[in-house]
C-alpha cells in the first residue's frame, strides 16, 4: 500500500516542478530559443529577469512574463490598444494563492489542484499591466511592494 502512495506523491511533486518550471523566463526561453537569440543583449537581460521594456513586441513580453491573465481592448482618442493584465489572488492575510491564467487553466483539468475560489476574503491584485499599440509596448504599469 505504501508503494502506490509513494509513486503518487512522487508524480505529484514532479508535476509541480514541471508546472512551476514552465512559468519562469528561463523555461520560456528554452521553449523558444530562436526568438530569444534574435534579441539584443540588453533585451535578453531584461527578459531573463522577467522584465519588459518599451517597444517590446508581444513575443518578447511572452518570453519575459508568460501568457497574460486577461486581455482587454482599449479605444481612446489615440486609437485602439491592447492591454495585457497579469493578476494574482491573495488570501485574507496577504498570502499568495494563485495567478489568474495559470490557475484557470489547471484548476478545471486536475481534480487535485488546490482550488481557492471558495475563500470569501480572497483579493484580486493586478500586479502588472502592459499596453500595446501597433503590436509594440507603449506603456508599462507595475505594482511595487
VMD Tcl script that builds the backbone (N, CA, C; Angstrom):
set m [mol new atoms 435]
animate dup $m
set s [atomselect $m all]
$s set {name element resname resid chain x y z} {
  {N N UNK 1 A 0.815 -1.198 0.000}
  {CA C UNK 1 A 0.000 0.000 0.000}
  {C C UNK 1 A 0.858 1.262 0.000}
  {N N UNK 2 A 2.030 1.195 0.652}
  {CA C UNK 2 A 2.897 2.365 0.719}
  {C C UNK 2 A 3.514 2.692 -0.631}
  {N N UNK 3 A 3.809 1.680 -1.440}
  {CA C UNK 3 A 4.446 1.914 -2.742}
  {C C UNK 3 A 3.563 2.746 -3.667}
  {N N UNK 4 A 2.255 2.424 -3.831}
  {CA C UNK 4 A 1.422 3.270 -4.698}
  {C C UNK 4 A 1.318 4.711 -4.189}
  {N N UNK 5 A 1.262 4.882 -2.876}
  {CA C UNK 5 A 1.192 6.231 -2.317}
  {C C UNK 5 A 2.483 6.985 -2.595}
  {N N UNK 6 A 3.615 6.319 -2.449}
  {CA C UNK 6 A 4.905 6.947 -2.734}
  {C C UNK 6 A 5.021 7.323 -4.202}
  {N N UNK 7 A 4.553 6.455 -5.078}
  {CA C UNK 7 A 4.571 6.746 -6.512}
  {C C UNK 7 A 3.683 7.950 -6.814}
  {N N UNK 8 A 2.492 7.978 -6.225}
  {CA C UNK 8 A 1.572 9.089 -6.441}
  {C C UNK 8 A 2.168 10.408 -5.950}
  {N N UNK 9 A 2.786 10.391 -4.778}
  {CA C UNK 9 A 3.409 11.601 -4.256}
  {C C UNK 9 A 4.583 12.036 -5.123}
  {N N UNK 10 A 5.348 11.104 -5.605}
  {CA C UNK 10 A 6.483 11.436 -6.485}
  {C C UNK 10 A 6.000 12.074 -7.778}
  {N N UNK 11 A 4.936 11.503 -8.348}
  {CA C UNK 11 A 4.378 12.071 -9.573}
  {C C UNK 11 A 3.832 13.473 -9.332}
  {N N UNK 12 A 3.181 13.670 -8.211}
  {CA C UNK 12 A 2.636 14.994 -7.892}
  {C C UNK 12 A 3.756 16.011 -7.730}
  {N N UNK 13 A 4.833 15.622 -7.067}
  {CA C UNK 13 A 5.974 16.536 -6.907}
  {C C UNK 13 A 6.613 16.839 -8.252}
  {N N UNK 14 A 6.769 15.823 -9.087}
  {CA C UNK 14 A 7.364 16.036 -10.416}
  {C C UNK 14 A 6.484 16.950 -11.257}
  {N N UNK 15 A 5.174 16.742 -11.198}
  {CA C UNK 15 A 4.254 17.594 -11.956}
  {C C UNK 15 A 4.335 19.026 -11.453}
  {N N UNK 16 A 4.414 19.211 -10.154}
  {CA C UNK 16 A 4.542 20.559 -9.598}
  {C C UNK 16 A 5.822 21.224 -10.058}
  {N N UNK 17 A 6.916 20.468 -10.103}
  {CA C UNK 17 A 8.182 21.020 -10.570}
  {C C UNK 17 A 8.087 21.428 -12.036}
  {N N UNK 18 A 7.492 20.575 -12.852}
  {CA C UNK 18 A 7.354 20.880 -14.278}
  {C C UNK 18 A 6.482 22.100 -14.474}
  {N N UNK 19 A 5.353 22.151 -13.788}
  {CA C UNK 19 A 4.437 23.282 -13.953}
  {C C UNK 19 A 5.056 24.580 -13.453}
  {N N UNK 20 A 5.780 24.526 -12.348}
  {CA C UNK 20 A 6.438 25.715 -11.835}
  {C C UNK 20 A 7.545 26.138 -12.786}
  {N N UNK 21 A 8.304 25.175 -13.304}
  {CA C UNK 21 A 9.383 25.487 -14.229}
  {C C UNK 21 A 8.889 26.140 -15.498}
  {N N UNK 22 A 7.695 25.811 -15.931}
  {CA C UNK 22 A 7.146 26.388 -17.147}
  {C C UNK 22 A 6.817 27.858 -16.975}
  {N N UNK 23 A 6.712 28.311 -15.735}
  {CA C UNK 23 A 6.291 29.686 -15.514}
  {C C UNK 23 A 7.465 30.651 -15.369}
  {N N UNK 24 A 8.682 30.185 -15.580}
  {CA C UNK 24 A 9.838 31.067 -15.435}
  {C C UNK 24 A 10.310 31.579 -16.792}
  {N N UNK 25 A 10.970 32.740 -16.803}
  {CA C UNK 25 A 11.531 33.216 -18.075}
  {C C UNK 25 A 12.496 32.204 -18.693}
  {N N UNK 26 A 13.316 31.557 -17.886}
  {CA C UNK 26 A 14.282 30.586 -18.430}
  {C C UNK 26 A 13.577 29.428 -19.130}
  {N N UNK 27 A 12.485 28.948 -18.548}
  {CA C UNK 27 A 11.734 27.858 -19.185}
  {C C UNK 27 A 11.123 28.313 -20.502}
  {N N UNK 28 A 10.618 29.540 -20.526}
  {CA C UNK 28 A 10.025 30.054 -21.767}
  {C C UNK 28 A 11.107 30.292 -22.823}
  {N N UNK 29 A 12.280 30.706 -22.411}
  {CA C UNK 29 A 13.396 30.886 -23.342}
  {C C UNK 29 A 13.802 29.540 -23.932}
  {N N UNK 30 A 13.849 28.507 -23.095}
  {CA C UNK 30 A 14.192 27.159 -23.591}
  {C C UNK 30 A 13.175 26.655 -24.611}
  {N N UNK 31 A 11.908 27.036 -24.432}
  {CA C UNK 31 A 10.871 26.613 -25.383}
  {C C UNK 31 A 10.932 27.396 -26.689}
  {N N UNK 32 A 11.542 28.584 -26.694}
  {CA C UNK 32 A 11.582 29.419 -27.886}
  {C C UNK 32 A 12.966 30.069 -28.035}
  {N N UNK 33 A 14.017 29.253 -28.179}
  {CA C UNK 33 A 15.375 29.812 -28.227}
  {C C UNK 33 A 15.638 30.677 -29.458}
  {N N UNK 34 A 14.953 30.394 -30.563}
  {CA C UNK 34 A 15.175 31.179 -31.787}
  {C C UNK 34 A 14.742 32.625 -31.588}
  {N N UNK 35 A 13.583 32.813 -30.973}
  {CA C UNK 35 A 13.093 34.178 -30.728}
  {C C UNK 35 A 14.038 34.909 -29.781}
  {N N UNK 36 A 14.502 34.227 -28.756}
  {CA C UNK 36 A 15.404 34.848 -27.797}
  {C C UNK 36 A 16.735 35.219 -28.446}
  {N N UNK 37 A 17.240 34.364 -29.319}
  {CA C UNK 37 A 18.540 34.604 -29.965}
  {C C UNK 37 A 18.515 35.833 -30.873}
  {N N UNK 38 A 17.347 36.200 -31.392}
  {CA C UNK 38 A 17.226 37.369 -32.278}
  {C C UNK 38 A 17.327 38.699 -31.540}
  {N N UNK 39 A 17.263 38.676 -30.232}
  {CA C UNK 39 A 17.196 39.903 -29.445}
  {C C UNK 39 A 18.580 40.442 -29.111}
  {N N UNK 40 A 18.627 41.736 -28.826}
  {CA C UNK 40 A 19.891 42.354 -28.422}
  {C C UNK 40 A 20.249 41.892 -27.003}
  {N N UNK 41 A 21.494 42.071 -26.627}
  {CA C UNK 41 A 21.955 41.672 -25.292}
  {C C UNK 41 A 21.175 42.394 -24.179}
  {N N UNK 42 A 20.931 43.714 -24.273}
  {CA C UNK 42 A 20.138 44.369 -23.215}
  {C C UNK 42 A 18.705 43.820 -23.124}
  {N N UNK 43 A 18.095 43.524 -24.262}
  {CA C UNK 43 A 16.743 42.942 -24.252}
  {C C UNK 43 A 16.769 41.563 -23.607}
  {N N UNK 44 A 17.763 40.758 -23.928}
  {CA C UNK 44 A 17.888 39.421 -23.339}
  {C C UNK 44 A 18.040 39.511 -21.820}
  {N N UNK 45 A 18.813 40.487 -21.345}
  {CA C UNK 45 A 18.997 40.647 -19.902}
  {C C UNK 45 A 17.674 40.982 -19.210}
  {N N UNK 46 A 16.898 41.879 -19.806}
  {CA C UNK 46 A 15.592 42.214 -19.233}
  {C C UNK 46 A 14.697 40.980 -19.170}
  {N N UNK 47 A 14.628 40.242 -20.250}
  {CA C UNK 47 A 13.757 39.064 -20.307}
  {C C UNK 47 A 14.191 38.025 -19.286}
  {N N UNK 48 A 15.473 37.779 -19.143}
  {CA C UNK 48 A 15.962 36.808 -18.139}
  {C C UNK 48 A 15.530 37.207 -16.729}
  {N N UNK 49 A 15.415 38.514 -16.472}
  {CA C UNK 49 A 14.977 38.991 -15.154}
  {C C UNK 49 A 13.452 39.050 -15.038}
  {N N UNK 50 A 12.737 38.683 -16.104}
  {CA C UNK 50 A 11.282 38.749 -16.077}
  {C C UNK 50 A 10.760 40.160 -16.194}
  {N N UNK 51 A 11.495 41.007 -16.914}
  {CA C UNK 51 A 11.107 42.403 -17.091}
  {C C UNK 51 A 10.866 42.687 -18.572}
  {N N UNK 52 A 10.091 43.735 -18.835}
  {CA C UNK 52 A 9.815 44.141 -20.215}
  {C C UNK 52 A 10.213 45.598 -20.393}
  {N N UNK 53 A 10.377 45.999 -21.650}
  {CA C UNK 53 A 10.740 47.370 -21.956}
  {C C UNK 53 A 9.819 47.958 -23.003}
  {N N UNK 54 A 9.841 49.270 -23.101}
  {CA C UNK 54 A 9.066 49.938 -24.141}
  {C C UNK 54 A 9.554 49.461 -25.503}
  {N N UNK 55 A 8.647 49.358 -26.450}
  {CA C UNK 55 A 8.889 48.903 -27.821}
  {C C UNK 55 A 9.087 47.394 -27.932}
  {N N UNK 56 A 8.964 46.638 -26.826}
  {CA C UNK 56 A 8.978 45.182 -26.928}
  {C C UNK 56 A 7.768 44.754 -27.753}
  {N N UNK 57 A 7.899 43.663 -28.499}
  {CA C UNK 57 A 6.733 43.114 -29.186}
  {C C UNK 57 A 6.092 42.040 -28.291}
  {N N UNK 58 A 4.983 41.477 -28.739}
  {CA C UNK 58 A 4.230 40.521 -27.923}
  {C C UNK 58 A 5.031 39.267 -27.622}
  {N N UNK 59 A 5.804 38.806 -28.577}
  {CA C UNK 59 A 6.615 37.606 -28.368}
  {C C UNK 59 A 7.647 37.838 -27.259}
  {N N UNK 60 A 8.228 39.026 -27.243}
  {CA C UNK 60 A 9.217 39.359 -26.212}
  {C C UNK 60 A 8.557 39.427 -24.828}
  {N N UNK 61 A 7.375 39.999 -24.752}
  {CA C UNK 61 A 6.658 40.086 -23.478}
  {C C UNK 61 A 6.299 38.692 -22.994}
  {N N UNK 62 A 5.869 37.823 -23.901}
  {CA C UNK 62 A 5.556 36.453 -23.501}
  {C C UNK 62 A 6.788 35.726 -22.985}
  {N N UNK 63 A 7.950 35.960 -23.572}
  {CA C UNK 63 A 9.175 35.352 -23.056}
  {C C UNK 63 A 9.457 35.813 -21.626}
  {N N UNK 64 A 9.261 37.087 -21.372}
  {CA C UNK 64 A 9.563 37.650 -20.052}
  {C C UNK 64 A 8.516 37.313 -19.002}
  {N N UNK 65 A 7.231 37.427 -19.364}
  {CA C UNK 65 A 6.157 37.351 -18.376}
  {C C UNK 65 A 5.214 36.167 -18.538}
  {N N UNK 66 A 5.229 35.537 -19.692}
  {CA C UNK 66 A 4.277 34.461 -19.946}
  {C C UNK 66 A 2.978 34.993 -20.514}
  {N N UNK 67 A 2.005 34.117 -20.589}
  {CA C UNK 67 A 0.695 34.494 -21.109}
  {C C UNK 67 A -0.010 35.431 -20.125}
  {N N UNK 68 A -0.723 36.425 -20.629}
  {CA C UNK 68 A -1.449 37.324 -19.714}
  {C C UNK 68 A -2.650 36.615 -19.099}
  {N N UNK 69 A -3.070 37.112 -17.948}
  {CA C UNK 69 A -4.261 36.568 -17.288}
  {C C UNK 69 A -5.530 37.117 -17.902}
  {N N UNK 70 A -5.454 38.351 -18.403}
  {CA C UNK 70 A -6.600 38.981 -19.049}
  {C C UNK 70 A -6.122 39.771 -20.254}
  {N N UNK 71 A -6.955 39.792 -21.277}
  {CA C UNK 71 A -6.715 40.622 -22.454}
  {C C UNK 71 A -7.854 41.625 -22.554}
  {N N UNK 72 A -7.502 42.886 -22.729}
  {CA C UNK 72 A -8.500 43.944 -22.861}
  {C C UNK 72 A -8.188 44.762 -24.100}
  {N N UNK 73 A -9.213 45.329 -24.684}
  {CA C UNK 73 A -9.032 46.263 -25.786}
  {C C UNK 73 A -9.485 47.626 -25.292}
  {N N UNK 74 A -8.654 48.625 -25.518}
  {CA C UNK 74 A -8.975 49.983 -25.081}
  {C C UNK 74 A -8.947 50.904 -26.297}
  {N N UNK 75 A -9.987 51.719 -26.439}
  {CA C UNK 75 A -10.051 52.682 -27.531}
  {C C UNK 75 A -10.179 54.074 -26.928}
  {N N UNK 76 A -9.309 54.976 -27.371}
  {CA C UNK 76 A -9.359 56.366 -26.935}
  {C C UNK 76 A -9.037 57.259 -28.122}
  {N N UNK 77 A -8.788 58.550 -27.868}
  {CA C UNK 77 A -8.538 59.481 -28.970}
  {C C UNK 77 A -7.272 59.158 -29.755}
  {N N UNK 78 A -6.381 58.350 -29.184}
  {CA C UNK 78 A -5.145 57.970 -29.871}
  {C C UNK 78 A -5.284 56.692 -30.697}
  {N N UNK 79 A -6.444 56.064 -30.616}
  {CA C UNK 79 A -6.661 54.837 -31.367}
  {C C UNK 79 A -6.960 53.663 -30.446}
  {N N UNK 80 A -6.744 52.461 -30.959}
  {CA C UNK 80 A -7.036 51.243 -30.212}
  {C C UNK 80 A -5.745 50.620 -29.720}
  {N N UNK 81 A -5.777 50.178 -28.485}
  {CA C UNK 81 A -4.620 49.498 -27.915}
  {C C UNK 81 A -5.083 48.202 -27.268}
  {N N UNK 82 A -4.144 47.284 -27.089}
  {CA C UNK 82 A -4.413 46.005 -26.441}
  {C C UNK 82 A -3.698 46.018 -25.097}
  {N N UNK 83 A -4.412 45.601 -24.063}
  {CA C UNK 83 A -3.864 45.615 -22.713}
  {C C UNK 83 A -3.746 44.180 -22.216}
  {N N UNK 84 A -2.538 43.830 -21.746}
  {CA C UNK 84 A -2.301 42.531 -21.130}
  {C C UNK 84 A -2.184 42.753 -19.632}
  {N N UNK 85 A -3.000 42.034 -18.876}
  {CA C UNK 85 A -3.035 42.180 -17.431}
  {C C UNK 85 A -2.557 40.891 -16.774}
  {N N UNK 86 A -1.696 41.049 -15.776}
  {CA C UNK 86 A -1.171 39.919 -15.003}
  {C C UNK 86 A -1.672 40.077 -13.575}
  {N N UNK 87 A -2.504 39.122 -13.144}
  {CA C UNK 87 A -3.240 39.234 -11.896}
  {C C UNK 87 A -2.893 38.081 -10.962}
  {N N UNK 88 A -2.837 38.378 -9.671}
  {CA C UNK 88 A -2.668 37.340 -8.661}
  {C C UNK 88 A -3.833 37.422 -7.687}
  {N N UNK 89 A -4.006 36.350 -6.918}
  {CA C UNK 89 A -5.033 36.303 -5.889}
  {C C UNK 89 A -4.355 35.995 -4.566}
  {N N UNK 90 A -4.801 36.695 -3.527}
  {CA C UNK 90 A -4.217 36.536 -2.200}
  {C C UNK 90 A -5.296 36.174 -1.198}
  {N N UNK 91 A -4.878 35.485 -0.152}
  {CA C UNK 91 A -5.771 35.172 0.951}
  {C C UNK 91 A -5.937 36.386 1.847}
  {N N UNK 92 A -6.771 36.272 2.887}
  {CA C UNK 92 A -7.053 37.416 3.754}
  {C C UNK 92 A -5.814 37.945 4.485}
  {N N UNK 93 A -4.811 37.113 4.678}
  {CA C UNK 93 A -3.596 37.545 5.369}
  {C C UNK 93 A -2.498 37.975 4.401}
  {N N UNK 94 A -2.829 38.145 3.118}
  {CA C UNK 94 A -1.858 38.589 2.125}
  {C C UNK 94 A -1.026 37.481 1.512}
  {N N UNK 95 A -1.290 36.239 1.866}
  {CA C UNK 95 A -0.537 35.108 1.331}
  {C C UNK 95 A -0.966 34.854 -0.107}
  {N N UNK 96 A 0.015 34.709 -0.979}
  {CA C UNK 96 A -0.234 34.436 -2.397}
  {C C UNK 96 A -0.935 33.095 -2.543}
  {N N UNK 97 A -2.044 33.074 -3.289}
  {CA C UNK 97 A -2.773 31.834 -3.530}
  {C C UNK 97 A -2.508 31.285 -4.935}
  {N N UNK 98 A -2.700 32.122 -5.945}
  {CA C UNK 98 A -2.505 31.681 -7.318}
  {C C UNK 98 A -2.509 32.870 -8.243}
  {N N UNK 99 A -2.084 32.616 -9.473}
  {CA C UNK 99 A -2.120 33.630 -10.523}
  {C C UNK 99 A -3.258 33.284 -11.459}
  {N N UNK 100 A -3.918 34.284 -12.021}
  {CA C UNK 100 A -5.136 34.129 -12.812}
  {C C UNK 100 A -5.140 33.071 -13.889}
  {N N UNK 101 A -4.400 33.268 -14.983}
  {CA C UNK 101 A -4.490 32.360 -16.124}
  {C C UNK 101 A -4.040 30.964 -15.757}
  {N N UNK 102 A -2.921 30.855 -15.084}
  {CA C UNK 102 A -2.384 29.547 -14.697}
  {C C UNK 102 A -3.418 28.797 -13.884}
  {N N UNK 103 A -4.004 29.477 -12.946}
  {CA C UNK 103 A -4.994 28.833 -12.085}
  {C C UNK 103 A -6.228 28.410 -12.882}
  {N N UNK 104 A -6.720 29.304 -13.717}
  {CA C UNK 104 A -7.899 28.962 -14.523}
  {C C UNK 104 A -7.640 27.720 -15.347}
  {N N UNK 105 A -6.460 27.640 -15.948}
  {CA C UNK 105 A -6.152 26.546 -16.856}
  {C C UNK 105 A -6.097 25.206 -16.133}
  {N N UNK 106 A -5.378 25.130 -15.027}
  {CA C UNK 106 A -5.154 23.846 -14.372}
  {C C UNK 106 A -6.261 23.446 -13.409}
  {N N UNK 107 A -6.964 24.403 -12.822}
  {CA C UNK 107 A -7.983 24.067 -11.833}
  {C C UNK 107 A -9.087 23.213 -12.424}
  {N N UNK 108 A -9.406 23.416 -13.682}
  {CA C UNK 108 A -10.501 22.674 -14.287}
  {C C UNK 108 A -10.042 21.358 -14.903}
  {N N UNK 109 A -8.752 21.093 -14.931}
  {CA C UNK 109 A -8.224 19.880 -15.548}
  {C C UNK 109 A -7.672 18.889 -14.537}
  {N N UNK 110 A -7.408 19.338 -13.320}
  {CA C UNK 110 A -6.775 18.499 -12.318}
  {C C UNK 110 A -7.637 18.483 -11.057}
  {N N UNK 111 A -8.261 17.342 -10.739}
  {CA C UNK 111 A -9.141 17.309 -9.562}
  {C C UNK 111 A -8.394 17.519 -8.253}
  {N N UNK 112 A -7.057 17.373 -8.237}
  {CA C UNK 112 A -6.278 17.561 -7.018}
  {C C UNK 112 A -5.662 18.949 -6.927}
  {N N UNK 113 A -5.954 19.803 -7.915}
  {CA C UNK 113 A -5.396 21.153 -7.904}
  {C C UNK 113 A -6.044 21.945 -6.773}
  {N N UNK 114 A -5.248 22.650 -5.951}
  {CA C UNK 114 A -5.856 23.408 -4.835}
  {C C UNK 114 A -6.678 24.579 -5.355}
  {N N UNK 115 A -7.954 24.486 -5.203}
  {CA C UNK 115 A -8.867 25.474 -5.759}
  {C C UNK 115 A -9.302 26.415 -4.645}
  {N N UNK 116 A -8.969 27.688 -4.757}
  {CA C UNK 116 A -9.167 28.638 -3.682}
  {C C UNK 116 A -10.316 29.613 -3.913}
  {N N UNK 117 A -11.167 29.362 -4.896}
  {CA C UNK 117 A -12.251 30.315 -5.148}
  {C C UNK 117 A -13.240 30.398 -3.998}
  {N N UNK 118 A -13.260 29.385 -3.131}
  {CA C UNK 118 A -14.222 29.408 -2.044}
  {C C UNK 118 A -13.745 30.236 -0.852}
  {N N UNK 119 A -12.579 30.843 -0.939}
  {CA C UNK 119 A -12.113 31.726 0.129}
  {C C UNK 119 A -12.791 33.083 -0.066}
  {N N UNK 120 A -13.716 33.392 0.808}
  {CA C UNK 120 A -14.527 34.600 0.641}
  {C C UNK 120 A -13.691 35.878 0.700}
  {N N UNK 121 A -12.649 35.875 1.491}
  {CA C UNK 121 A -11.875 37.103 1.699}
  {C C UNK 121 A -10.688 37.213 0.728}
  {N N UNK 122 A -10.659 36.406 -0.318}
  {CA C UNK 122 A -9.518 36.495 -1.242}
  {C C UNK 122 A -9.562 37.819 -1.985}
  {N N UNK 123 A -8.374 38.325 -2.313}
  {CA C UNK 123 A -8.271 39.604 -3.003}
  {C C UNK 123 A -7.618 39.399 -4.357}
  {N N UNK 124 A -8.160 40.056 -5.341}
  {CA C UNK 124 A -7.562 40.056 -6.673}
  {C C UNK 124 A -6.655 41.279 -6.772}
  {N N UNK 125 A -5.430 41.068 -7.265}
  {CA C UNK 125 A -4.492 42.187 -7.396}
  {C C UNK 125 A -3.865 42.154 -8.780}
  {N N UNK 126 A -4.032 43.241 -9.492}
  {CA C UNK 126 A -3.354 43.366 -10.776}
  {C C UNK 126 A -1.933 43.823 -10.470}
  {N N UNK 127 A -0.979 42.944 -10.704}
  {CA C UNK 127 A 0.423 43.222 -10.387}
  {C C UNK 127 A 1.151 43.926 -11.529}
  {N N UNK 128 A 0.697 43.644 -12.765}
  {CA C UNK 128 A 1.447 44.134 -13.914}
  {C C UNK 128 A 0.483 44.347 -15.067}
  {N N UNK 129 A 0.707 45.416 -15.820}
  {CA C UNK 129 A -0.133 45.713 -16.985}
  {C C UNK 129 A 0.773 46.227 -18.094}
  {N N UNK 130 A 0.586 45.659 -19.288}
  {CA C UNK 130 A 1.367 46.062 -20.461}
  {C C UNK 130 A 0.387 46.509 -21.532}
  {N N UNK 131 A 0.629 47.686 -22.105}
  {CA C UNK 131 A -0.252 48.236 -23.136}
  {C C UNK 131 A 0.502 48.218 -24.468}
  {N N UNK 132 A -0.157 47.645 -25.485}
  {CA C UNK 132 A 0.408 47.573 -26.833}
  {C C UNK 132 A -0.360 48.491 -27.768}
  {N N UNK 133 A 0.365 49.168 -28.612}
  {CA C UNK 133 A -0.231 49.888 -29.736}
  {C C UNK 133 A 0.610 49.524 -30.944}
  {N N UNK 134 A -0.051 49.117 -32.021}
  {CA C UNK 134 A 0.645 48.646 -33.221}
  {C C UNK 134 A 1.618 47.523 -32.882}
  {N N UNK 135 A 1.190 46.635 -31.975}
  {CA C UNK 135 A 1.945 45.445 -31.562}
  {C C UNK 135 A 3.270 45.743 -30.880}
  {N N UNK 136 A 3.428 46.938 -30.323}
  {CA C UNK 136 A 4.625 47.315 -29.567}
  {C C UNK 136 A 4.212 47.867 -28.203}
  {N N UNK 137 A 5.007 47.586 -27.181}
  {CA C UNK 137 A 4.708 48.090 -25.833}
  {C C UNK 137 A 4.874 49.602 -25.817}
  {N N UNK 138 A 3.801 50.287 -25.397}
  {CA C UNK 138 A 3.848 51.746 -25.280}
  {C C UNK 138 A 3.668 52.205 -23.836}
  {N N UNK 139 A 3.285 51.285 -22.953}
  {CA C UNK 139 A 3.063 51.654 -21.560}
  {C C UNK 139 A 3.230 50.422 -20.690}
  {N N UNK 140 A 3.857 50.611 -19.528}
  {CA C UNK 140 A 4.056 49.534 -18.562}
  {C C UNK 140 A 3.628 50.058 -17.198}
  {N N UNK 141 A 2.752 49.313 -16.529}
  {CA C UNK 141 A 2.342 49.665 -15.176}
  {C C UNK 141 A 2.672 48.485 -14.289}
  {N N UNK 142 A 3.351 48.764 -13.182}
  {CA C UNK 142 A 3.761 47.681 -12.290}
  {C C UNK 142 A 3.545 48.097 -10.847}
  {N N UNK 143 A 2.942 47.200 -10.071}
  {CA C UNK 143 A 2.758 47.442 -8.644}
  {C C UNK 143 A 4.093 47.202 -7.938}
  {N N UNK 144 A 4.421 48.081 -7.020}
  {CA C UNK 144 A 5.646 47.900 -6.224}
  {C C UNK 144 A 5.256 47.456 -4.827}
  {N N UNK 145 A 6.028 46.542 -4.308}
  {CA C UNK 145 A 5.737 46.008 -2.969}
  {C C UNK 145 A 6.084 47.002 -1.887}
}
mol reanalyze $m
mol bondsrecalc $m
mol representation Tube
mol addrep $m
